[in-house]
Amino acid sequence: MAEIRPFRGLRYNPEKIANLSEVITQPYDKITPRMQAEYYDRHPQNYVRLIFGREEDRYQESLDHFNRWMQEGLFLKDAEPALYPYTQTYTIEGNPDPITRTGFVCAIKLHPYEDKVVLPHERTLKGPKQDRFKLFSKTHKNYEQVFMLYGDQDRRIEQLFEAAMAQKSLLEATDELGCIHRVWKITDEDAIARAREVLAPLPVLIADGHHRYETALALRDYLRPQHPDAPDAAAFNHRMVTLVNLFDPGLLVLPTHRYVIKLKQDFERAKAEIERYFDITPVVKEELAARLKQNADRHAFGLYRKDGSWLLLLKDEKVMDQVMPTDPHQIKALDVSVLHNLVIEKLLGISKEEIESYIAYERYVDKAYENVDSGKFEIVFLMNPTKVKQVEAVSAAGARMPQKSTDFYPKLVSGLVAFDVSPGEVLPW
């Protein structure tokens, strides 16, 4: 099912860039205007100039910078096709011991979702896809990865790469969040062939990067008529991804909390509507996150407004059969479905078409409180994270969660390896 191939990675020349940490960035969709300015100031060849420029035509800016950096030898293209094992070592609040997540970077053959080879789990928005298509069609490069999951309980691919990963890494960088990123290179044909065999019968699940994957499909469909003789192994028929095993002990999902920018109705009326379906308990904000976590096995939410905070517990989950009568139980059972379909849409009257105008997203509880207290947003709903096994179950059922339903942590940073999908570029195997 899943068909992977090695590729000749594009990357910074270590003889030109001594400290890779100065040029890597967070993914483009996580870059705020402040972060963009900091990246520009950090290094004159920072990767932000390729993925999220600030000139009037940032797509041409990206192309111009990349071409110049290749001519100057700042970027190089590996001589041999390779798979690139990739680890991320990080710490989280409440756990002082470092955690390592392990995956590998490869090119995966593109499939539309209906083929059931690449499985999505979230809905996407039009704006980001339009933006990325303009970048991809101008540059013919995958500058950033799509984060995908596969399920192999025996962890056979990790065992194949153990010996190589015991050696010094090819690349190492530390991002602004303290996460250490290390990359190796596997060119051994036997190891690559065996990794391909492991993946061949398996579907893969998009964990993060639905917009990038769907844009790659759009680019493929755009280029195919222009190059009708291109072989199946043409690079533009593929997408650069990082694959991580569902059974990797370092796999972590964080919650994404929901702001309501402005309620359509008076708050007390909205609260009364919510109280029809939820037990509502006042909780001081300092204890709200802890109480939410204690109720992770129930449909629990925190509700914060600058004049109060409450714990919400769904009274009867059977209401979801009325709210989502045609959806599979795997998606009706999700907290994010309860929040979006019951609370946001039914009780607050915010339709799916209005989501981008009324709802915003936040990872950090303290920032959520700060932004509500400042009046930037009217209220925030705090959430528990979606479980990895729930994501897998939803995808297997062919269902889709609302956007921003999962926040796999840490993010795959940008600036380690890129992939050339120019017409004429053909992959081996």
SETOR-728385 format. One record per residue: y negated, x, z of N, C-alpha, C in turn. Coordinates in pm, whole numbers. Atoms other than C-alpha are relative to their C-alpha. Layout:
<atoms>
       ny       nx       nz      cay      cax      caz       cy       cx       cz
        Y        X        Z        Y        X        Z        Y        X        Z
...
</atoms>
This chain:
<atoms>
       ny       nx       nz      cay      cax      caz       cy       cx       cz
      119       82        0        0        0        0     -126       87        0
      119      -87       -4     -272      242      116       30      130      -73
      -20     -121       79     -306      527     -132     -115       97       28
      102     -100      -31     -488      837      -10       16      122      -88
       -1     -123       77     -581     1152     -194      -89      104       67
       93     -105      -44     -730     1489     -100     -117        9      -97
      115      -17       88    -1069     1578     -243      -70      131       35
       77     -124      -22    -1301     1876     -276     -129      -38       72
      113       42      -81    -1546     1824        5     -129       73      -33
      134      -57        9    -1918     1880      -33      -51       17      143
       45      -23     -138    -2066     2038      279     -105      111        5
       98     -106      -19    -2337     2261      416       68      136       -3
      -48     -139        6    -2289     2632      346      -27       66      136
       22      -60     -132    -2234     2799      686      -79      130       -4
       82     -122       11    -2400     3115      554     -148      -34       -9
      140       44       12    -2719     2914      501      -45      -82      121
       31       85     -116    -2703     2672      795       82       51      118
      -71      -63     -112    -2613     2861     1110       40     -100      107
      -25       97     -105    -2632     2562     1344        9     -139      -61
      -22      128       64    -2478     2249     1199      -57     -116       82
       52      106      -88    -2599     2047     1498     -144      -38      -36
      139       27       35    -2955     2072     1363      -15      -89     -123
       13       72      127    -2876     1895     1036       81     -129       -6
      -76      124        1    -2625     1620     1123      -86     -115       53
       71      118      -47    -2740     1264     1193      100     -108       42
      -77      121      -21    -2613      935     1323        8      -75     -135
       -8       75      126    -2507      687     1048     -133      -67      -33
      131       49       45    -2795      550      842      -40     -130       68
       34      130      -56    -2771      201      993      -30        5      150
       35      -20     -141    -2820      344     1343     -131       77       15
      120      -85       -5    -3130      546     1252     -125      -87       10
      127       71      -21    -3451      398     1395     -113       81      -63
      114      -78       50    -3795      499     1265      -29      124       85
       23     -116      -87    -3833      726     1567      105      108      -26
     -106      -96       28    -3496      891     1502      -21       66     -135
       25      -55      133    -3583      932     1134     -105      111        6
      106     -100      -13    -3903     1117     1226       51      125       71
      -54     -115      -74    -3717     1337     1473       92       83      -89
      -89      -74       91    -3454     1428     1212      -81       79     -102
       84      -72       96    -3723     1519      960      -61      124       64
       64     -113      -69    -3888     1745     1217      101      104       47
     -100      -89      -59    -3564     1897     1343       35      115      -92
      -41     -105       95    -3477     2088     1027      -44      -41     -140
       49       36      135    -3622     2105      672      111      -45      -95
     -111       48       82    -3274     2042      529       89      -97       78
      -78       99      -74    -3166     1772      773       56     -106      -94
      -74       92       85    -2916     1528      623      -68     -135      -18
       70      129       12    -3148     1232      681      -69      -13     -134
       68        2      130    -3321     1329      358       92      -52     -111
      -94       51       97    -3004     1231      172       35     -146       25
      -52      134      -29    -2903      912      352     -106     -103       34
      102       97      -43    -3228      758      477     -138       64       -8
      127      -67       22    -3534      918      323     -120      -91       27
      121       78      -30    -3893      810      379     -103        5     -113
       92        2      113    -4054      878       41        5     -137      -66
       12      133       61    -4158      579     -172      129      -39      -72
     -130       23       64    -3842      610     -383      101       90       71
      -89      -85      -80    -3595      734     -124      133       28      -70
     -124      -24       74    -3304      706     -368      -17      121      -92
       30     -119       81    -3466      955     -607      -20      120       90
       17     -108      -97    -3563     1163     -305      135       60       36
     -134      -46      -35    -3196     1184     -209       60       84     -112
      -56      -71      115    -3088     1288     -558      -69      134      -18
       74     -125       19    -3362     1550     -585       36      104      106
      -36      -94     -107    -3283     1705     -247      141       54      -20
     -137      -47       15    -2910     1717     -313       12      100     -114
       -8      -92      114    -2947     1877     -656      -63      134       32
       67     -125      -35    -3191     2133     -521       84       80      100
      -81      -71     -102    -2968     2216     -223      125       62      -62
     -115      -59       69    -2670     2271     -454      -44      123      -79
       50     -113       78    -2876     2497     -681      -33      120       88
       38     -107      -93    -2999     2695     -382      117       55       81
     -116      -45      -76    -2648     2735     -242        2      -49      143
        1       55     -135    -2735     2537       68      122      -89       21
     -121       81       -1    -2447     2304      -18      105       70      -85
     -110      -54       80    -2107     2410     -147      106     -107      -18
     -111       91       27    -1805     2235     -291      129       78       18
     -123      -73      -28    -1466     2338     -158       79       22     -129
      -72      -38      121    -1252     2516     -416      128      -81      -17
     -126       73        6     -931     2328     -329      -14     -140       59
       -2      133      -62     -873     1958     -265       64        6      137
      -49       -8     -138     -809     1894      101      -10     -136       69
       22      100     -102     -763     1645      378      -70       70      114
       83      -62     -102    -1000     1707      667       23      -65      137
      -14       50     -137     -872     1647     1023     -132        8       74
      131       16      -62    -1161     1539     1244       18      -51      142
       -4       47     -138    -1192     1514     1621     -142      -21       52
      125       27      -70    -1470     1373     1836       29       -1      149
      -21      -12     -144    -1484     1473     2201     -125      -50       71
      115       68      -59    -1707     1256     2418       29      -40      143
      -14       55     -134    -1766     1121     2767      -68     -136        4
       61      131      -17    -1852      771     2880      -33      -20      147
       41       29     -135    -2019      631     3186      119      -48       83
     -107       40      -89    -1780      598     3478      129       77      -20
     -119      -83       25    -1529      847     3335      -46      143      -28
       55     -136       17    -1623     1214     3390       83       89      -92
      -86      -85       82    -1328     1353     3191      -26      -23     -148
       22       16      145    -1384     1421     2819      116      -74      -66
      -98       76       79    -1203     1192     2576       -9       50     -144
        0      -44      139    -1097     1302     2227       66     -103      -89
      -55       87      103    -1048     1073     1930       32       84     -123
      -46      -82      112     -854     1218     1637       22      -85     -125
      -22       66      127     -858     1116     1273        3      103     -111
       13      -95      110     -878     1268      928      -77      -66     -114
       83       45      111    -1112     1240      630       79       16     -130
      -72       -3      128     -965     1156      290      -70      -93      -98
       44       99       98    -1030      961      -28      107     -108       -7
      -96      111        6     -866      617      -30      -29      -84     -123
       17       82      121     -806      407     -340      -62     -135       39
       69      126      -28    -1036      105     -349       85     -120      -41
      -68      126       28     -882     -240     -330      -91     -114       44
       70      119      -51    -1052     -580     -314       79      -56      118
      -65       49     -120     -977     -757       12      120      -90      -29
     -109       94       27     -753    -1014     -154      132       70      -28
     -125      -76       18     -499     -737     -227       73       24      131
      -59      -17     -134     -434     -721      150       43      145       28
      -25     -142      -27     -433     -340      141     -106       53       96
      112      -32      -89     -775     -284      296      -46     -131       62
       29      125      -70     -842     -547      561     -135        8       70
      126        4      -74    -1190     -639      682       18      -78      130
       -4       87     -118    -1265     -795     1018     -136      -61       31
      134       53      -26    -1639     -869     1000      -63      -51     -128
       85       41      111    -1880    -1056      778     -108      106      -21
      105      -97       30    -2148     -850      608     -128      -71      -40
      132       51       38    -2518     -895      528      -38       56     -136
       34      -41      136    -2669     -872      179      -91      121       -5
      101     -106        6    -2960     -640      259       56      140        1
      -55     -135       -4    -2765     -330      360       81       35     -124
      -80      -29      119    -2532     -362       60      -89       29     -120
       93      -25      110    -2823     -381     -184      -62      139       12
       59     -131      -24    -2979      -74      -25       98      112      -33
      -98     -107       24    -2659      132      -33       39        7     -147
      -34       -6      142    -2584       31     -393     -106       79      -77
      107      -76       66    -2921      166     -502       18      150       23
      -22     -142      -30    -2839      494     -327      123       53      -74
     -124      -47       62    -2480      521     -455      -14       10     -152
       10        0      145    -2566      431     -814      -96      106      -51
       94     -107       37    -2849      685     -819       65      138       19
      -49     -135      -36    -2662      977     -656      146       24      -37
     -145      -12       21    -2291      906     -725       64       88      108
      -55      -75     -113    -2211     1047     -381       34      -97      114
      -27       61     -131    -2039      919      -70      -50       99      104
       55      -89     -100    -2261     1086      185       57      -27      139
      -49       40     -131    -2110      894      476      138      -63      -13
     -137       49        1    -1764      780      573        7     -147       39
      -40      129      -54    -1607      442      628      107       28      105
      -94      -20     -110    -1417      428      958      112     -103      -13
     -115       88       18    -1068      284      908      110       30      100
     -112      -11      -93     -762      226     1125      131      -26      -72
     -136       28       47     -391      242     1049       91        2      123
      -88        9     -115      -95      175     1276      128       80      -18
     -121      -82        3      168      446     1331       31       43      143
      -27      -24     -141      315      437     1680       61      138       25
      -62     -133      -16      507      762     1622      -99      114      -22
      107      -98       19      181      942     1535       45      120      -85
      -57     -104       84      346     1134     1253     -105       87      -69
      103      -80       68       27     1242     1074      -63       99       97
       55      -93     -100     -117     1390     1393       93      119       19
      -96     -110      -16      203     1595     1427       -4       95     -120
        9      -85      119      170     1720     1069     -117       97        8
      123      -79       -2     -179     1854     1144      -12       88      124
       12      -69     -129     -108     2000     1490      -20      151      -15
        6     -146       13      -53     2360     1381     -136       44      -54
      129      -36       57     -367     2372     1167     -112      -22      100
      107       34      -93     -576     2209     1438        4       85      127
       -5      -95     -112     -460     2467     1692      -86      123      -30
       84     -112       42     -668     2718     1494     -148      -38       14
      144       24       -6    -1046     2754     1496      -40     -101     -108
       41      104       94    -1214     2458     1330      -87       57     -111
       85      -36      113    -1387     2482      993     -147      -28       31
      135       45      -33    -1694     2296     1123       -3      -45      145
       20       53     -134    -1832     2220     1467     -148      -30       20
      138       39      -27    -2146     2036     1572       -1      -93      120
       19       90     -113    -2276     1852     1876     -119      -90      -29
      109       92       31    -2484     1538     1828      -88      -25      122
       98       22     -106    -2773     1410     2039       55      -78      118
      -63       73     -109    -2536     1199     2249      101       86       74
      -91      -93      -67    -2334     1505     2350      141       -2      -53
     -133        4       60    -2034     1424     2132       22      124      -85
      -34     -121       76    -1865     1734     1989       89      -39     -118
      -72       34      123    -1748     1695     1628       61      128      -58
      -69     -115       58    -1489     1934     1486       80      -44     -122
      -69       31      125    -1342     1941     1134       84      120      -43
      -87     -101       56    -1048     2136      990       27      -35     -147
      -29       23      142     -916     2163      635      149       21      -25
     -142       -7       33     -561     2090      518       15        4     -152
      -22      -12      145     -475     2217      169      149       11      -34
     -144      -13       22      -97     2252      214       54     -126      -69
      -42      115       81       56     2030      -53      112      -79       66
     -110       70      -67      367     1948      152      -55      -90      112
       58       78     -109      163     1833      453      -77     -122      -55
       75      110       62      -62     1623      227       95     -106      -53
      -97       94       56      238     1466       52       65      -83      111
      -64       73     -111      399     1374      384      -98      -97       66
      100       92      -53       75     1223      512      -16     -121      -92
        8      110       96       55     1015      195      120      -95       15
     -120       81      -18      413      896      255      -12      -91      123
       17       80     -122      327      779      606      -90     -119      -27
       97      106       25       30      576      481       44      -98     -108
      -32       80      119      194      441      164       43     -143       30
      -41      139      -22      360      132      320      -94      -80       89
       84       61     -102       75       51      557     -131      -57      -57
      138       42       27     -238     -162      523      -93       77       92
      100      -65      -86     -558      -18      668     -108     -102       32
       99       95      -52     -827     -195      864     -135       68        9
      135      -54      -14    -1201     -135      835      -46      -22      143
       54       11     -135    -1327      -60     1185     -152       -5       -4
      145       -9       10    -1684       28     1088      -36       47     -140
       43      -41      134    -1860       50      753       36     -100     -108
      -30      102      100    -1784     -281      580     -101        3     -115
      103       -2      105    -2116     -257      392       25      115      -97
      -23     -116       86    -2032       90      264      123      -20      -88
     -121       23       79    -1684      -12      154      -27     -100     -112
       28      102      101    -1803     -324      -27      -94       52     -107
       89      -59       99    -2076     -123     -195       77       95      -91
      -84      -86       83    -1815      127     -315       77      -81     -103
      -65       90       96    -1625     -162     -474      -98      -41     -111
      102       40       98    -1947     -273     -643      -31      114      -96
       27     -116       85    -2012       80     -773      116       22      -97
     -117      -13       88    -1656      104     -907       -6     -101     -115
        6      104      103    -1696     -226    -1091     -116       20      -96
      117      -31       84    -2033     -109    -1224       33      113      -98
      -28     -118       83    -1895      221    -1359      118      -19      -95
     -121       15       83    -1562      104    -1500      -30      -39     -145
       26       36      141    -1702      -70    -1811      -70      112      -76
       69     -112       65    -1915      238    -1883       95      115      -31
      -97     -109       17    -1609      466    -1859      140      -60       -9
     -127       74       11    -1315      258    -1987      123       90       -4
     -115      -91       10    -1093      566    -2036       23       79      129
      -15      -73     -126    -1132      690    -1678      138      -26       59
     -134       21      -56     -791      746    -1515       -5      -66      137
      -10       62     -133     -670      575    -1200      -48       95      108
       39     -101      -99     -740      901    -1016     -148       36       -7
      145      -26        5    -1111      894    -1111      -58      -18      140
       55        3     -136    -1313      963     -800      -67     -132       32
       75      123      -31    -1522      647     -836       91     -120       28
      -96      103      -40    -1203      442     -788       41       15      147
      -35      -32     -138    -1193      578     -432     -123       -1       90
      108       -7      -99    -1398      588     -113       37      101      106
      -23      -93     -111    -1435      865      144        5      -78      130
      -19       71     -126    -1304      737      476       52       97      105
      -72      -64     -108    -1197      862      815      102      -99       52
     -109       83      -48     -860      721      916       37       41      142
      -37      -23     -140     -777      689     1288      117      -92       33
     -117       77      -39     -446      575     1431      -35     -102      108
       21      102     -102     -456      247     1624       55       42      136
      -63      -43     -125     -240      422     1883      -61      129       54
       68     -119      -52     -482      711     1933      -60      -31      136
       50       32     -134     -566      730     2305     -151       10       13
      145      -13       -7     -928      816     2229      -76     -112      -66
       65      110       71     -998      491     2043      -66      -94      101
       76       79      -97    -1270      298     2227      -91      -98      -74
       92      100       53    -1460      -23     2152      -98      -38      110
      104       40      -93    -1790      -98     2323      -53     -138      -39
       57      131       34    -1959     -439     2343     -133       14      -73
      132       10       61    -2257     -535     2131      -63     -130       50
       65      115      -62    -2490     -766     2321      -93      -68     -101
       79       79       94    -2691    -1041     2148     -132      -44       61
      131       56      -34    -3063    -1101     2179      -21     -129      -78
       61      109       76    -3212    -1435     2085     -149       32       -4
      139      -43       15    -3550    -1337     1947      -94     -108       54
       80      113      -46    -3699    -1682     2008       84     -126       -8
      -75      125        0    -3525    -2002     2111      -70     -107      -82
       57      111       74    -3574    -2309     1895      -43     -114       92
       27      107      -94    -3599    -2526     2205      -43       58      135
       37      -41     -134    -3726    -2511     2560      121       60       72
     -112      -69      -64    -3516    -2275     2775       79      -92       92
      -71       86      -94    -3431    -2534     3041       89      -99      -74
      -83       90       81    -3306    -2771     2773      120       75      -56
     -110      -82       52    -3100    -2491     2617      102       29      110
      -89      -29     -113    -2957    -2401     2959       83     -123       36
      -72      124      -29    -2864    -2764     3019      110      -25     -103
     -101       14      104    -2680    -2772     2685      118       93       28
     -105      -97      -28    -2489    -2457     2777       84      -45      120
      -68       40     -124    -2399    -2603     3118      103     -110      -25
     -101      100       34    -2203    -2881     2947      137       64      -22
     -125      -66       37    -1941    -2626     2845       34      121       87
      -19     -122      -80    -1983    -2338     3091      -32      -26      147
       40      -11     -139    -1977    -2287     3464     -108      108        7
      113      -92       -4    -2313    -2119     3533      -28       38      144
       23      -51     -135    -2358    -1899     3839     -115       98       -1
      107     -100       -8    -2685    -1722     3927       55      132       57
      -43     -133      -43    -2623    -1346     3962     -119       94      -19
      111      -95       15    -2882    -1075     4028       32       97     -113
      -25      -77      121    -2926     -861     3720       71      132       26
      -65     -126      -34    -2811     -544     3898      152      -15        9
     -143       23      -14    -2467     -704     3943       61      -73     -120
      -47       86      109    -2443     -904     3621      104       70      -87
      -94      -71       87    -2270     -638     3408      135       19       68
     -125      -19      -73    -2011     -570     3680       78     -132       10
      -66      131       -9    -1937     -942     3726       59      -40     -136
      -49       29      135    -1899     -976     3350      131       74      -25
     -120      -82       20    -1645     -693     3340      116      -53       83
     -105       54      -87    -1452     -847     3632       67     -123      -60
      -51      122       62    -1405    -1159     3420       37       22     -147
      -28      -35      140    -1299     -980     3102      118      -78      -58
     -114       76       49     -981    -1189     3082      -33     -147      -25
       46      136       26    -1188    -1508     3054     -112        7     -106
      114        2       92    -1454    -1617     2805     -126        3       86
      112      -20      -92    -1738    -1473     3013     -117       65      -73
      121      -57       58    -2097    -1393     2919     -105       14      109
      118       -9      -85    -2406    -1273     3097     -118      -56      -76
      123       53       60    -2732    -1456     3029     -117       53       81
      115      -58      -71    -3054    -1273     3112     -131      -45      -64
      138       34       35    -3414    -1395     3098      -88       63      107
       79      -76      -98    -3703    -1226     3272      -23      -76      130
       15       74     -125    -3713    -1505     3531      135      -39       61
     -129       31      -60    -3338    -1516     3602      117       57      -78
     -121      -48       66    -2983    -1408     3522      120      -78       53
     -112       88      -32    -2654    -1599     3519      129       52      -63
     -132      -23       56    -2281    -1552     3467       51     -132      -58
      -51      120       67    -2134    -1801     3216      151       13      -17
     -145        2       18    -1764    -1890     3222       38     -129      -72
      -39      117       78    -1620    -2122     2958       94      -89       81
      -81       92      -80    -1474    -2432     3123      136      -27      -64
     -124       38       66    -1212    -2521     2863       -1       55     -143
        0      -64      131    -1123    -2308     2563       48      -93     -112
      -41       96      102     -982    -2614     2384     -117      -50      -83
      118       43       76    -1339    -2692     2280      -10       75     -133
        8      -78      123    -1299    -2419     2018       79      -64     -114
      -73       73      104    -1048    -2640     1834      -90     -102      -69
       96       94       58    -1333    -2885     1781     -109       74      -77
      108      -76       61    -1592    -2620     1697       46       71     -128
      -53      -74      114    -1369    -2424     1457      136      -59      -38
     -127       71       20    -1102    -2676     1350       91       62     -105
      -83      -53      108     -983    -2490     1040       30      149       14
      -19     -144      -16     -987    -2134     1175      128       31       76
     -122      -38      -72     -676    -1950     1296      -30       29      147
       21      -17     -144     -625    -1919     1670      -44      141       36
       38     -139      -30     -670    -1540     1651     -151       17        7
      146      -15       -2    -1038    -1582     1576      -67      -96       98
       57       94      -99    -1101    -1888     1793        8       56      142
      -22      -55     -133     -976    -1685     2091      -97      113       37
       91     -114      -23    -1249    -1420     2059     -126      -43       74
      128       26      -66    -1550    -1405     2290     -112      -14     -102
      110        1       97    -1769    -1335     1990       -2     -132      -79
       -4      130       67    -1649    -1658     1824      -56     -109       90
       54       97      -95    -1725    -1857     2138     -152        9        4
      144      -17       -9    -2072    -1708     2157      -70      -46     -127
       68       32      125    -2161    -1742     1789       18     -146      -42
      -27      133       55    -1992    -2068     1694      -33     -113       98
       29      105      -97    -2024    -2265     2017     -143       10       52
      130      -11      -67    -2334    -2126     2187     -115       12     -100
      114      -26       88    -2559    -1986     1915      -17     -110     -104
       13       99      108    -2480    -2233     1637       -6     -144       52
       -8      140      -43    -2378    -2557     1812     -105      -34      106
       86       35     -113    -2581    -2543     2134     -146       42      -20
      138      -46       21    -2886    -2341     2029      -53      -38     -138
       46       49      130    -2898    -2477     1674      -41      107      -99
       33     -110       92    -2917    -2140     1496      116       13      -99
     -107        0      100    -2718    -2159     1173       35      142      -44
      -43     -130       53    -2526    -1875     1008     -106       58      -93
      102      -46       96    -2799    -1859      743     -125       52       71
      119      -40      -75    -3061    -1805     1014       24      119       93
      -37     -104      -97    -2876    -1536     1209      -93      121       -7
       81     -122       13    -3078    -1245     1070     -142      -20       51
      136       28      -45    -3403    -1417     1170       -9      -25      151
        5       39     -140    -3305    -1520     1522       79       91       95
      -89      -78      -86    -3042    -1275     1650      -17      149      -28
        3     -145        9    -3068     -901     1720      107       56       93
     -118      -57      -65    -2815     -659     1865      -37      120       87
       29     -107      -95    -2802     -412     2153      130       50       63
     -117      -58      -67    -2544     -172     2299      -22       14      149
       21      -41     -138    -2707      -78     2628      -61     -113       84
       45      108      -88    -2753     -322     2918     -142       27       50
      134      -29      -54    -3057     -143     3062     -108      -20     -105
       97       24      108    -3233     -151     2724      -15     -149      -27
        7      145       20    -3146     -519     2691      -94      -63      101
       89       52     -103    -3316     -594     3022     -145       39      -29
      135      -51       27    -3615     -380     2928      -67      -77     -112
       58       68      116    -3666     -551     2594      -27     -148       26
       28      139      -37    -3642     -900     2744     -118       -5       96
      111       -4      -96    -3874     -809     3032     -134       22      -68
      125      -30       72    -4132     -679     2783      -46     -116      -87
       36      113       85    -4127    -1008     2592       37       18     -145
      -40      -23      139    -3986     -853     2276      102     -104      -46
     -100      103       28    -3693    -1095     2294       -3     -101      115
        7      103     -104    -3665    -1423     2484      116        9       98
     -116      -11      -87    -3311    -1392     2618       99       98      -60
     -109      -80       52    -3004    -1172     2585      130      -51       60
     -135       29      -46    -2635    -1259     2608       76      132        9
      -83     -118      -18    -2425     -977     2753      146      -37      -28
     -138       27       40    -2066     -947     2627       94      108       50
     -108      -97      -14    -1738     -779     2706       42       46     -139
      -41      -48      133    -1597     -565     2423      119      -75      -56
     -118       50       68    -1354     -698     2166      111      104       13
     -113      -92      -14    -1008     -545     2217       52       41     -138
      -52      -50      127     -856     -330     1942      113      -89      -51
     -112       85       43     -543     -549     1937      -50     -134      -54
       57      123       53     -766     -852     1877      -54       21     -142
       51      -33      134     -933     -682     1581      115        3     -100
     -118      -10       86     -591     -606     1435       56     -139      -30
      -56      133       17     -472     -964     1489      -86      -85      -93
       90       76       85     -780    -1116     1324       14       43     -145
      -13      -51      136     -747     -892     1021      132      -44      -63
     -132       39       51     -375     -967      986        3     -148      -37
        6      143       29     -460    -1338      989      -93      -32     -116
       90       21      112     -709    -1289      707     -132      -63       38
      124       60      -49    -1002    -1404      921     -109      105       11
      115      -90      -13    -1349    -1256      966      -79      -35      124
       87       18     -115    -1551    -1207     1281     -146       -3      -45
      142      -16       30    -1929    -1245     1290      -36      148       -6
       43     -139        8    -2117     -926     1207      -28       55      140
       24      -69     -126    -2152     -670     1487       93      -50      111
      -95       46     -100    -1841     -799     1662       65      117       74
      -61     -118      -62    -1715     -450     1736      -96      118       -9
       79     -125        1    -1880     -121     1823       95      112       39
      -91     -111      -28    -1626      158     1790      -83      123       34
       79     -113      -50    -1752      456     1983       91      123       12
      132      -28       57    -1847      724     1903       -2      -27     -151
       17       17      143    -1987      682     1553       43      127      -73
      -28     -115       85    -1880      909     1268     -135       56      -46
      131      -52       38    -2179     1137     1226       -3       33     -148
       22      -30      141    -2323     1210      885      -45      145      -15
       39     -138       24    -2355     1559      744      114       99       13
     -114      -91      -11    -2007     1701      793       62       26     -137
      -63      -11      131    -1839     1631      458      -49     -116      -87
       37      103       96    -1948     1439      148       99        3     -116
     -100       21      105    -1755     1317     -156      -72      -35     -130
       61       19      131    -1855     1338     -523       78     -106      -78
      -66      106       78    -1777     1015     -712      -63      -12     -139
       62        1      133    -1956     1111    -1033      104      -30     -108
      -91       19      113    -1797      987    -1357       44      137      -54
      -54     -128       44    -1571     1266    -1482       67       76      114
      -66      -63     -113    -1470     1371    -1132      135      -68       20
     -135       54      -10    -1092     1327    -1108       72       67      117
      -71      -51     -116     -880     1368     -796      143       41      -39
     -138      -40       27     -540     1542     -788       98     -108       48
     -110       86      -49     -208     1369     -716       -4     -134      -72
</atoms>
